[in-house]
Amino acid sequence: MRSKYYTSWEEYKEKHPELADKPEEVIAPKIQKYEDMVFNFVLDLVM
C-alpha cells in the first residue's frame, strides 16, 4: 500500500540515515508499533 502519510520501516530508514549505525532489531519494532497505531487511528477517524 502506498500512502503519503504511512511509511514502512524500510522507507523510514531511507529518510533517516542517522539510524544506520543503530541496532535495527531493537528500533524497528518500536517505530513500527507507533506507525501502526497512528495508521489505525486515522482509519478510525475516516470510518
PDB file of N, H, CA, C and O in Angstrom:
ATOM      1  N   MET A   1       0.838  -1.179   0.000  1.00  0.00           N
ATOM      2  CA  MET A   1       0.000   0.000   0.000  1.00  0.00           C
ATOM      3  C   MET A   1       0.883   1.243   0.000  1.00  0.00           C
ATOM      4  O   MET A   1       1.781   1.365   0.833  1.00  0.00           O
ATOM      5  N   ARG A   2       0.642   2.136  -0.900  1.00  0.00           N
ATOM      6  H   ARG A   2      -0.087   2.036  -1.576  1.00  0.00           H
ATOM      7  CA  ARG A   2       1.376   3.397  -0.953  1.00  0.00           C
ATOM      8  C   ARG A   2       0.541   4.476  -0.292  1.00  0.00           C
ATOM      9  O   ARG A   2      -0.652   4.602  -0.568  1.00  0.00           O
ATOM     10  N   SER A   3       1.159   5.248   0.573  1.00  0.00           N
ATOM     11  H   SER A   3       2.129   5.146   0.798  1.00  0.00           H
ATOM     12  CA  SER A   3       0.453   6.299   1.280  1.00  0.00           C
ATOM     13  C   SER A   3       1.367   7.499   1.455  1.00  0.00           C
ATOM     14  O   SER A   3       2.582   7.361   1.600  1.00  0.00           O
ATOM     15  N   LYS A   4       0.769   8.660   1.439  1.00  0.00           N
ATOM     16  H   LYS A   4      -0.218   8.772   1.322  1.00  0.00           H
ATOM     17  CA  LYS A   4       1.520   9.886   1.661  1.00  0.00           C
ATOM     18  C   LYS A   4       1.969   9.984   3.124  1.00  0.00           C
ATOM     19  O   LYS A   4       3.020  10.557   3.414  1.00  0.00           O
ATOM     20  N   TYR A   5       1.181   9.430   4.033  1.00  0.00           N
ATOM     21  H   TYR A   5       0.328   8.965   3.797  1.00  0.00           H
ATOM     22  CA  TYR A   5       1.432   9.598   5.461  1.00  0.00           C
ATOM     23  C   TYR A   5       2.001   8.363   6.145  1.00  0.00           C
ATOM     24  O   TYR A   5       2.714   8.485   7.141  1.00  0.00           O
ATOM     25  N   TYR A   6       1.705   7.204   5.638  1.00  0.00           N
ATOM     26  H   TYR A   6       1.126   7.105   4.829  1.00  0.00           H
ATOM     27  CA  TYR A   6       2.156   5.958   6.265  1.00  0.00           C
ATOM     28  C   TYR A   6       3.385   5.451   5.536  1.00  0.00           C
ATOM     29  O   TYR A   6       3.374   5.302   4.314  1.00  0.00           O
ATOM     30  N   THR A   7       4.451   5.185   6.290  1.00  0.00           N
ATOM     31  H   THR A   7       4.461   5.306   7.283  1.00  0.00           H
ATOM     32  CA  THR A   7       5.669   4.666   5.670  1.00  0.00           C
ATOM     33  C   THR A   7       6.065   3.352   6.330  1.00  0.00           C
ATOM     34  O   THR A   7       5.796   3.126   7.510  1.00  0.00           O
ATOM     35  N   SER A   8       6.688   2.515   5.572  1.00  0.00           N
ATOM     36  H   SER A   8       6.906   2.699   4.613  1.00  0.00           H
ATOM     37  CA  SER A   8       7.189   1.255   6.117  1.00  0.00           C
ATOM     38  C   SER A   8       8.525   1.517   6.812  1.00  0.00           C
ATOM     39  O   SER A   8       9.096   2.603   6.707  1.00  0.00           O
ATOM     40  N   TRP A   9       8.999   0.516   7.511  1.00  0.00           N
ATOM     41  H   TRP A   9       8.536  -0.366   7.596  1.00  0.00           H
ATOM     42  CA  TRP A   9      10.282   0.646   8.196  1.00  0.00           C
ATOM     43  C   TRP A   9      11.407   0.875   7.192  1.00  0.00           C
ATOM     44  O   TRP A   9      12.321   1.658   7.449  1.00  0.00           O
ATOM     45  N   GLU A  10      11.341   0.203   6.068  1.00  0.00           N
ATOM     46  H   GLU A  10      10.598  -0.433   5.860  1.00  0.00           H
ATOM     47  CA  GLU A  10      12.382   0.370   5.045  1.00  0.00           C
ATOM     48  C   GLU A  10      12.403   1.807   4.524  1.00  0.00           C
ATOM     49  O   GLU A  10      13.478   2.384   4.357  1.00  0.00           O
ATOM     50  N   GLU A  11      11.246   2.385   4.269  1.00  0.00           N
ATOM     51  H   GLU A  11      10.373   1.916   4.405  1.00  0.00           H
ATOM     52  CA  GLU A  11      11.181   3.771   3.803  1.00  0.00           C
ATOM     53  C   GLU A  11      11.657   4.732   4.888  1.00  0.00           C
ATOM     54  O   GLU A  11      12.306   5.737   4.599  1.00  0.00           O
ATOM     55  N   TYR A  12      11.330   4.416   6.131  1.00  0.00           N
ATOM     56  H   TYR A  12      10.803   3.600   6.366  1.00  0.00           H
ATOM     57  CA  TYR A  12      11.748   5.253   7.255  1.00  0.00           C
ATOM     58  C   TYR A  12      13.272   5.286   7.360  1.00  0.00           C
ATOM     59  O   TYR A  12      13.858   6.345   7.584  1.00  0.00           O
ATOM     60  N   LYS A  13      13.912   4.123   7.196  1.00  0.00           N
ATOM     61  H   LYS A  13      13.435   3.263   7.014  1.00  0.00           H
ATOM     62  CA  LYS A  13      15.375   4.059   7.247  1.00  0.00           C
ATOM     63  C   LYS A  13      16.003   4.893   6.139  1.00  0.00           C
ATOM     64  O   LYS A  13      17.023   5.548   6.354  1.00  0.00           O
ATOM     65  N   GLU A  14      15.399   4.871   4.963  1.00  0.00           N
ATOM     66  H   GLU A  14      14.570   4.339   4.789  1.00  0.00           H
ATOM     67  CA  GLU A  14      15.931   5.658   3.848  1.00  0.00           C
ATOM     68  C   GLU A  14      15.869   7.151   4.148  1.00  0.00           C
ATOM     69  O   GLU A  14      16.774   7.895   3.772  1.00  0.00           O
ATOM     70  N   LYS A  15      14.822   7.590   4.816  1.00  0.00           N
ATOM     71  H   LYS A  15      14.087   6.985   5.122  1.00  0.00           H
ATOM     72  CA  LYS A  15      14.651   9.011   5.129  1.00  0.00           C
ATOM     73  C   LYS A  15      15.500   9.455   6.311  1.00  0.00           C
ATOM     74  O   LYS A  15      15.759  10.647   6.475  1.00  0.00           O
ATOM     75  N   HIS A  16      15.936   8.505   7.136  1.00  0.00           N
ATOM     76  H   HIS A  16      15.726   7.537   7.003  1.00  0.00           H
ATOM     77  CA  HIS A  16      16.701   8.831   8.341  1.00  0.00           C
ATOM     78  C   HIS A  16      18.007   8.039   8.373  1.00  0.00           C
ATOM     79  O   HIS A  16      18.103   7.032   9.075  1.00  0.00           O
ATOM     80  N   PRO A  17      19.011   8.484   7.619  1.00  0.00           N
ATOM     81  CA  PRO A  17      20.277   7.742   7.544  1.00  0.00           C
ATOM     82  C   PRO A  17      21.027   7.687   8.879  1.00  0.00           C
ATOM     83  O   PRO A  17      21.909   6.845   9.047  1.00  0.00           O
ATOM     84  N   GLU A  18      20.698   8.555   9.821  1.00  0.00           N
ATOM     85  H   GLU A  18      19.981   9.239   9.685  1.00  0.00           H
ATOM     86  CA  GLU A  18      21.370   8.526  11.122  1.00  0.00           C
ATOM     87  C   GLU A  18      21.072   7.243  11.904  1.00  0.00           C
ATOM     88  O   GLU A  18      21.740   6.952  12.896  1.00  0.00           O
ATOM     89  N   LEU A  19      20.083   6.485  11.465  1.00  0.00           N
ATOM     90  H   LEU A  19      19.540   6.721  10.659  1.00  0.00           H
ATOM     91  CA  LEU A  19      19.746   5.219  12.120  1.00  0.00           C
ATOM     92  C   LEU A  19      20.591   4.056  11.617  1.00  0.00           C
ATOM     93  O   LEU A  19      20.465   2.941  12.123  1.00  0.00           O
ATOM     94  N   ALA A  20      21.437   4.295  10.643  1.00  0.00           N
ATOM     95  H   ALA A  20      21.540   5.201  10.233  1.00  0.00           H
ATOM     96  CA  ALA A  20      22.207   3.218  10.018  1.00  0.00           C
ATOM     97  C   ALA A  20      23.109   2.482  11.006  1.00  0.00           C
ATOM     98  O   ALA A  20      23.312   1.276  10.873  1.00  0.00           O
ATOM     99  N   ASP A  21      23.649   3.191  11.990  1.00  0.00           N
ATOM    100  H   ASP A  21      23.484   4.172  12.098  1.00  0.00           H
ATOM    101  CA  ASP A  21      24.563   2.537  12.929  1.00  0.00           C
ATOM    102  C   ASP A  21      23.870   2.048  14.200  1.00  0.00           C
ATOM    103  O   ASP A  21      24.543   1.634  15.145  1.00  0.00           O
ATOM    104  N   LYS A  22      22.555   2.088  14.239  1.00  0.00           N
ATOM    105  H   LYS A  22      22.009   2.424  13.471  1.00  0.00           H
ATOM    106  CA  LYS A  22      21.783   1.630  15.403  1.00  0.00           C
ATOM    107  C   LYS A  22      21.319   0.192  15.192  1.00  0.00           C
ATOM    108  O   LYS A  22      21.163  -0.243  14.051  1.00  0.00           O
ATOM    109  N   PRO A  23      21.096  -0.551  16.278  1.00  0.00           N
ATOM    110  CA  PRO A  23      20.634  -1.941  16.142  1.00  0.00           C
ATOM    111  C   PRO A  23      19.188  -2.006  15.650  1.00  0.00           C
ATOM    112  O   PRO A  23      18.258  -1.656  16.376  1.00  0.00           O
ATOM    113  N   GLU A  24      19.018  -2.450  14.434  1.00  0.00           N
ATOM    114  H   GLU A  24      19.774  -2.735  13.845  1.00  0.00           H
ATOM    115  CA  GLU A  24      17.701  -2.463  13.792  1.00  0.00           C
ATOM    116  C   GLU A  24      16.695  -3.342  14.529  1.00  0.00           C
ATOM    117  O   GLU A  24      15.515  -2.999  14.604  1.00  0.00           O
ATOM    118  N   GLU A  25      17.143  -4.455  15.066  1.00  0.00           N
ATOM    119  H   GLU A  25      18.101  -4.733  15.005  1.00  0.00           H
ATOM    120  CA  GLU A  25      16.209  -5.369  15.725  1.00  0.00           C
ATOM    121  C   GLU A  25      15.598  -4.758  16.986  1.00  0.00           C
ATOM    122  O   GLU A  25      14.578  -5.246  17.474  1.00  0.00           O
ATOM    123  N   VAL A  26      16.204  -3.701  17.518  1.00  0.00           N
ATOM    124  H   VAL A  26      17.032  -3.305  17.122  1.00  0.00           H
ATOM    125  CA  VAL A  26      15.660  -3.019  18.692  1.00  0.00           C
ATOM    126  C   VAL A  26      14.754  -1.866  18.272  1.00  0.00           C
ATOM    127  O   VAL A  26      13.682  -1.673  18.845  1.00  0.00           O
ATOM    128  N   ILE A  27      15.177  -1.114  17.289  1.00  0.00           N
ATOM    129  H   ILE A  27      16.048  -1.270  16.823  1.00  0.00           H
ATOM    130  CA  ILE A  27      14.447   0.093  16.887  1.00  0.00           C
ATOM    131  C   ILE A  27      13.223  -0.220  16.039  1.00  0.00           C
ATOM    132  O   ILE A  27      12.160   0.363  16.254  1.00  0.00           O
ATOM    133  N   ALA A  28      13.351  -1.113  15.096  1.00  0.00           N
ATOM    134  H   ALA A  28      14.214  -1.587  14.921  1.00  0.00           H
ATOM    135  CA  ALA A  28      12.276  -1.370  14.128  1.00  0.00           C
ATOM    136  C   ALA A  28      10.935  -1.707  14.769  1.00  0.00           C
ATOM    137  O   ALA A  28       9.931  -1.108  14.384  1.00  0.00           O
ATOM    138  N   PRO A  29      10.861  -2.618  15.712  1.00  0.00           N
ATOM    139  CA  PRO A  29       9.549  -2.934  16.295  1.00  0.00           C
ATOM    140  C   PRO A  29       8.913  -1.746  17.012  1.00  0.00           C
ATOM    141  O   PRO A  29       7.693  -1.586  16.994  1.00  0.00           O
ATOM    142  N   LYS A  30       9.738  -0.919  17.641  1.00  0.00           N
ATOM    143  H   LYS A  30      10.729  -1.049  17.656  1.00  0.00           H
ATOM    144  CA  LYS A  30       9.203   0.242  18.357  1.00  0.00           C
ATOM    145  C   LYS A  30       8.627   1.262  17.381  1.00  0.00           C
ATOM    146  O   LYS A  30       7.516   1.753  17.578  1.00  0.00           O
ATOM    147  N   ILE A  31       9.368   1.576  16.346  1.00  0.00           N
ATOM    148  H   ILE A  31      10.270   1.176  16.186  1.00  0.00           H
ATOM    149  CA  ILE A  31       8.901   2.539  15.348  1.00  0.00           C
ATOM    150  C   ILE A  31       7.664   2.004  14.641  1.00  0.00           C
ATOM    151  O   ILE A  31       6.684   2.727  14.461  1.00  0.00           O
ATOM    152  N   GLN A  32       7.709   0.756  14.247  1.00  0.00           N
ATOM    153  H   GLN A  32       8.505   0.168  14.394  1.00  0.00           H
ATOM    154  CA  GLN A  32       6.592   0.160  13.511  1.00  0.00           C
ATOM    155  C   GLN A  32       5.329   0.139  14.363  1.00  0.00           C
ATOM    156  O   GLN A  32       4.234   0.362  13.846  1.00  0.00           O
ATOM    157  N   LYS A  33       5.464  -0.125  15.658  1.00  0.00           N
ATOM    158  H   LYS A  33       6.354  -0.307  16.078  1.00  0.00           H
ATOM    159  CA  LYS A  33       4.310  -0.166  16.558  1.00  0.00           C
ATOM    160  C   LYS A  33       3.593   1.188  16.566  1.00  0.00           C
ATOM    161  O   LYS A  33       2.366   1.239  16.473  1.00  0.00           O
ATOM    162  N   TYR A  34       4.347   2.275  16.676  1.00  0.00           N
ATOM    163  H   TYR A  34       5.343   2.234  16.752  1.00  0.00           H
ATOM    164  CA  TYR A  34       3.731   3.596  16.710  1.00  0.00           C
ATOM    165  C   TYR A  34       3.160   3.993  15.357  1.00  0.00           C
ATOM    166  O   TYR A  34       2.116   4.643  15.295  1.00  0.00           O
ATOM    167  N   GLU A  35       3.818   3.619  14.289  1.00  0.00           N
ATOM    168  H   GLU A  35       4.666   3.090  14.340  1.00  0.00           H
ATOM    169  CA  GLU A  35       3.271   3.906  12.964  1.00  0.00           C
ATOM    170  C   GLU A  35       1.954   3.168  12.752  1.00  0.00           C
ATOM    171  O   GLU A  35       1.015   3.723  12.181  1.00  0.00           O
ATOM    172  N   ASP A  36       1.883   1.933  13.206  1.00  0.00           N
ATOM    173  H   ASP A  36       2.646   1.483  13.670  1.00  0.00           H
ATOM    174  CA  ASP A  36       0.639   1.169  13.089  1.00  0.00           C
ATOM    175  C   ASP A  36      -0.472   1.797  13.922  1.00  0.00           C
ATOM    176  O   ASP A  36      -1.627   1.831  13.498  1.00  0.00           O
ATOM    177  N   MET A  37      -0.126   2.291  15.100  1.00  0.00           N
ATOM    178  H   MET A  37       0.813   2.264  15.445  1.00  0.00           H
ATOM    179  CA  MET A  37      -1.129   2.940  15.947  1.00  0.00           C
ATOM    180  C   MET A  37      -1.686   4.197  15.277  1.00  0.00           C
ATOM    181  O   MET A  37      -2.897   4.420  15.288  1.00  0.00           O
ATOM    182  N   VAL A  38      -0.825   5.003  14.705  1.00  0.00           N
ATOM    183  H   VAL A  38       0.159   4.822  14.696  1.00  0.00           H
ATOM    184  CA  VAL A  38      -1.262   6.221  14.022  1.00  0.00           C
ATOM    185  C   VAL A  38      -2.112   5.869  12.810  1.00  0.00           C
ATOM    186  O   VAL A  38      -3.144   6.495  12.568  1.00  0.00           O
ATOM    187  N   PHE A  39      -1.687   4.882  12.059  1.00  0.00           N
ATOM    188  H   PHE A  39      -0.849   4.373  12.256  1.00  0.00           H
ATOM    189  CA  PHE A  39      -2.442   4.461  10.884  1.00  0.00           C
ATOM    190  C   PHE A  39      -3.839   3.987  11.277  1.00  0.00           C
ATOM    191  O   PHE A  39      -4.821   4.359  10.635  1.00  0.00           O
ATOM    192  N   ASN A  40      -3.937   3.173  12.320  1.00  0.00           N
ATOM    193  H   ASN A  40      -3.140   2.870  12.842  1.00  0.00           H
ATOM    194  CA  ASN A  40      -5.241   2.697  12.784  1.00  0.00           C
ATOM    195  C   ASN A  40      -6.105   3.839  13.294  1.00  0.00           C
ATOM    196  O   ASN A  40      -7.318   3.838  13.083  1.00  0.00           O
ATOM    197  N   PHE A  41      -5.506   4.801  13.953  1.00  0.00           N
ATOM    198  H   PHE A  41      -4.521   4.802  14.124  1.00  0.00           H
ATOM    199  CA  PHE A  41      -6.241   5.965  14.430  1.00  0.00           C
ATOM    200  C   PHE A  41      -6.837   6.747  13.262  1.00  0.00           C
ATOM    201  O   PHE A  41      -8.001   7.144  13.301  1.00  0.00           O
ATOM    202  N   VAL A  42      -6.043   6.962  12.238  1.00  0.00           N
ATOM    203  H   VAL A  42      -5.097   6.640  12.206  1.00  0.00           H
ATOM    204  CA  VAL A  42      -6.530   7.690  11.058  1.00  0.00           C
ATOM    205  C   VAL A  42      -7.657   6.916  10.384  1.00  0.00           C
ATOM    206  O   VAL A  42      -8.650   7.511   9.966  1.00  0.00           O
ATOM    207  N   LEU A  43      -7.519   5.620  10.274  1.00  0.00           N
ATOM    208  H   LEU A  43      -6.712   5.137  10.613  1.00  0.00           H
ATOM    209  CA  LEU A  43      -8.592   4.813   9.683  1.00  0.00           C
ATOM    210  C   LEU A  43      -9.865   4.901  10.514  1.00  0.00           C
ATOM    211  O   LEU A  43     -10.961   4.970   9.958  1.00  0.00           O
ATOM    212  N   ASP A  44      -9.737   4.898  11.825  1.00  0.00           N
ATOM    213  H   ASP A  44      -8.847   4.842  12.277  1.00  0.00           H
ATOM    214  CA  ASP A  44     -10.913   5.038  12.691  1.00  0.00           C
ATOM    215  C   ASP A  44     -11.590   6.383  12.485  1.00  0.00           C
ATOM    216  O   ASP A  44     -12.817   6.473  12.535  1.00  0.00           O
ATOM    217  N   LEU A  45     -10.815   7.418  12.257  1.00  0.00           N
ATOM    218  H   LEU A  45      -9.819   7.345  12.217  1.00  0.00           H
ATOM    219  CA  LEU A  45     -11.401   8.741  12.012  1.00  0.00           C
ATOM    220  C   LEU A  45     -12.172   8.775  10.698  1.00  0.00           C
ATOM    221  O   LEU A  45     -13.216   9.421  10.596  1.00  0.00           O
ATOM    222  N   VAL A  46     -11.658   8.087   9.711  1.00  0.00           N
ATOM    223  H   VAL A  46     -10.810   7.563   9.794  1.00  0.00           H
ATOM    224  CA  VAL A  46     -12.274   8.093   8.387  1.00  0.00           C
ATOM    225  C   VAL A  46     -13.551   7.265   8.362  1.00  0.00           C
ATOM    226  O   VAL A  46     -14.520   7.629   7.696  1.00  0.00           O
ATOM    227  N   MET A  47     -13.551   6.166   9.080  1.00  0.00           N
ATOM    228  H   MET A  47     -12.763   5.870   9.621  1.00  0.00           H
ATOM    229  CA  MET A  47     -14.699   5.252   9.022  1.00  0.00           C
ATOM    230  C   MET A  47     -15.771   5.611   9.991  1.00  0.00           C
ATOM    231  O   MET A  47     -16.797   4.933  10.056  1.00  0.00           O
TER     232      MET A  47
END
